[in-house]
Every structure is written in C-alpha cells, then in structure tokens.
Amino acid sequence: MHRNYKLNELMVVRCAKEIQDGEVVFAGVGLPLITVTFAMRTHAPNMILLTEGGSIRATAPPGLAITVDDPALFCTGDATSGMLSTMAALQRGEVDVAFIGGAQIDKFGNINSTGVGNWEEATTFTYFAGSGGANDMAASGKRVLAIMPQDPKKFVERVDYVTIPGHKRMNGAAERNGDRICGPSMVVSTMGVYRFDMATGEMVLAEYFPGQSVERIRAHCSFDLKISPDLRETPTPSEDELTTLRSIDPTGFYLG
C-alpha cells in the first residue's frame, strides 16, 4: 500500500490527539518528546510541558529535544527549576498526562523499561539505560499514554520486569494507587491503538493502522488479544500535519 507517511509519524500524530489543550503533560524521552511538541504546535497551544530534567514550558521547544534534559527544552523556557520541582508536581497530583515509552508490555498494561532476562539470575538480565522517572510518572499522572513499537518480543504474555504496574498483575490482583487503578489508558504501537477493558484489565485493540489486519496484529502479540466491537481504522495524517511534524525532526533522528 502506497503512503506518504512513515509508521512513526502516524504513531506520533495519533497519540498527540489524545492530549487536550490546557493539560499539564509530563513527557519521557524519545517519541513522547516529539509528540508533545507536535501537540503544542497544532491543537494544544495552551498545554504545559514538564520533563524529568526540570524544564517547564508553556510554548513548544525551539528545536529538537534528544533527551529530557536537552538544552532545547530549557532555551526560552518558562522555568528551569530542576528535577525536584517537576517531580514534586507529579507527587502533588498536578500532572494530567504522563506520557511514556517502553520495551515490553503485557495484556494487563504492565510495562517494562528496566531490562530483559531473568531478574532472579543476575547474569541473564540485561539492563537498559534506566527506567528513569517512568514509575513515578505512571503512578502519579492522572492519565497515562504509552507509545512503543510492536512485535511478539515487546507485546508479551509476561513482562520480564514490572517497571510500571498495569491494571492487573499476572496473578490477577488489581494494582491500585489510592482509589485509582494504575496502568495506561491508551497504547499506540506501530500497528494500532489499544485501550483497556476496565472490568478485566485486559488490553483491547481499538484501532488498526491502514494496511494492517486483525490477523496480522494478533500475530505480533504473544498473548490472546481482545478486539473492540467498535474497531475502526486510524485516519492517516494530513499533509499539514506531516509538514509540521517533519519540521520538528528535520533530520529524522526519531522519526527515521
């Protein structure tokens, strides 16, 4: 199927539309930084952006931010108070959206961004760069969005390590943060959009990307994927959206 956009671009545009104008969004490294910048430059100009590095912005960054403490996040920013300031905002319940990536996710929304292997056998466990503030973000944000590539090694029956608790653990016990069940409200992958059945805690395919099929998406999951009765195709990005998005990452550092 011919298309004039890349999968990463469709992921970013679709995920950005979940951010509402005026919300306070705490963004993690990678595609979340591209997504929030795109949202601020399009439909959410009154959004407030926080990062773990301590930047607080009411305007889009002037350039591409590679990490959560990139100078682009602080240049012309509204506050540069340091990590304690933004992490404290999380703890006070001031963050509407925690926006994260991950290496593995299971059917209950448990996310691993720590490492892979057998945790109980140290020589078999390979650490990533670190989970950073992912657990704090997901536990304290009012809503959690996740964006990640999809394949059977990433959409797994059981994550190797629970960095971020989902709607249920694998033993069936519900995870709670006060009176609120933890876990992402939406996951965007390279194949579709997922939400969660609050009765069972399980992931449900809500949208499929153009050119994909339910059968192919299921083949890229290592668990029995539930399908929404209201399943629909994700709209493709407009030319204006693609122009704005590509101006944020002109070299394709994240978008490829």
N, C-alpha and C positions, 0 to 999 in steps of 0.2 A: 504494500500500500504506500503510495507516494504521500509525503507530508513535508511541510516546510518548517517543521519544528523538531527539536530533539526531545527524548523522553524526560530528561532532566528539566527542560523548560516547561513541559506540560505539568510535571510534578510541582514545580515552584508556583506557576500561575494558579493551579487548582488549590494548593494549600493556602496561598495568600488570601484567597477569597473567604476563608474561614475566620480571618481577622477582621474585626469590626472597627469602624472609625471611632477613635476616642479610647480604645482599650490600652492598657499597660501590658506590654509584651516583653517577656524575658527570653532572649534568644541564645541558643547554643551555637557551637562552631559548625562550619560547613554550609550546607544548603539553607538552614534556618536564617543565617545572616543575609543571604541573597533574597530570601522570601520576604523578610520583614522590610528590607529596603525597597523591594518592588511594591509592597503594600502601601508604604508611606508615600511613594511617588505616584500612586494611582488612586485607589478608592479610600485609603485611610490616612489622609494627611494630618489628622489630629491624634494619631497613635503616638504613644510614648514607648521608646525602646530602651531597655535595660540589658546590660551584659554582665557576666561574671567578673570581667576585668574592671568594672566600676564606672563605665560610661552610662550617662543618662541623656537621651536625645529626644527632642520634640520635632526634629527635622531629620530627613534622610541623610546618612553619611555622604560626604562629598566624593568618596572614592570607594573602591572595593575593599572590604574588610576581610582579611585572610583568617584572623583568629579573633577571639573575644576580647583581646587587649591590643588590637591593632591600632596604630595611630589614627587611622581613618575614622575610628569610632569616637575619638576624642577631639579631633580638629573641628572647630566651630560647634562643639557640643554644648549642651546646656549645663552640665555638671560633670565633674571628674572627681568624685568623692572617694573612689577606691572600692575594693571588693566588699568591705564591711557594710557600706551604705546600701548597695544593691541587694546583697544577700539578706540584710535586715528588712528591706522592703518585702522580700519574699515571706519572711517569718511573720511579718505584721499582716499578711493577707492582702497586700496592695497590688499583687500581680494577677491580672485577668487571665493571661495565657502564658503557659510555659511551653516553649517550642524547642523540641529536641530531635536528635538523630539517634541511631543505634546500630549495633552489629547483628543482634538477634532479637526476635520477638516470638512469643508463643501465642496460642489461641486465646489465652486469657489476658493478653496485653502485658505480660511481664517482659521487660526489656533488659537486654544485656549490652552494656557499653564498657565493660571492665576487661574481659578477656575470654578466651575459649580453651577448652580442655577439661580435665578432671580436677576440680578445685581441691579435692582431698589428696591428690598426688601432685605435689608442687612441680615436679619435673615435667609433667604433661600439660601444665597450664601456661598459656602464653598471654601475657598482659598486653593490652592496647596502650595508647599514650596515657590513658587515665579516664576515669568516669567524670572527673571534674565536679561541677555542681549539679549534675543530672538528677541525682536522687533528691537533693534539696528543691530543685525546680519543680519536679513532678509531685513531690509531697505537699508543696505549699502553694503552687499555682492553682487558681480556681478551675482552669481548664487546661488540658494537656494535648498538644498536637505533636505528632511524630511523623518524620519523613525518612524513608530508607529504601535502598534497593531491595528487590525481591528475587530470591531463589530458594531452593529447598534447604540450603545451609543457613539461611537467615530467618526464614519463616519456619520455625522448628516446633516439634512436639513439646520439647522442654528446653528452656534456655540453660546454658552452661553455668550462668551466674545471674542472680537477680539483682541488677543494679537499681532498677525501678520496679517496685511492686505493681502488678496489674490489678484487674478486677477480682481475680481469684488466684491463689497459688495452685500448684499442680495437685495438692492434696484435697482441693475443693474448698478450702477455708477462704472466706472473704477477707480481703485486706481493707482496713478502714483507717481513715485519717479524721479523727473526731467522728462526726456523723456522716462524712462523705467517703464514698468508696473511691479508692485510688485507681489509677490506670488512665490510659489515653482515651479521649473522646473520639478521636479520628486518627487514622494512619493513612498516609499517602505513600504508595510504592511506585515502582516503575511499571506496574501493570494495572493498578486500580486504586480505589478509595475504599477504606474499611471503617465501619463503625462497630459498636458493641451492643449486644443484647443484654440489657441490664438485669433481666431475670436470670440468665445463665452465666453472664460474664464473658460469653464467647464472642470472638471476632466474627463479623458478618460482612461479606462483600456487598457494598452498596452501589459502586460504580465500576465499570470496566473501561479501560482506555481504548481508544479507537484502534482497530486491528487486533485486539485481544479477544479471547473467548473464555467462557466459564471453564471449559475443559482444560485449556492451557494454563489458566491461572491456578486451578486446583492442582495441576501437575507441578507447579512451582511452590507448593506448600507441603510441609511434612506432617500436616495434621488434616483432619476432616473439616474442610472449610464450609461454613454455613453461607447460604445465599439469600439476600434480601428478596422478598416478594415484589418489591418496588425497584428492582435492579434497573439501572439505566446507563447509557453511555456518557462518559465525561465529555463535555464540549471541548473543542480544540481552541487553542489560544488565537486571539485576533492578531492582525498584523501590527496594530498599535501596541498591543501588549508585548509582542515579541521585540519590537523596536525598543521599548522602554527597558525590558529585561536585559537585552544584549548590551545596552549602554551601561548597565551596572557591572557586567563582567565581560568587557570587550575582548579580552584575550582567551576567554573560555577556561579560566583557571578552575572553576567549579562546574560550569555548565558543559564543558567539554567541546 
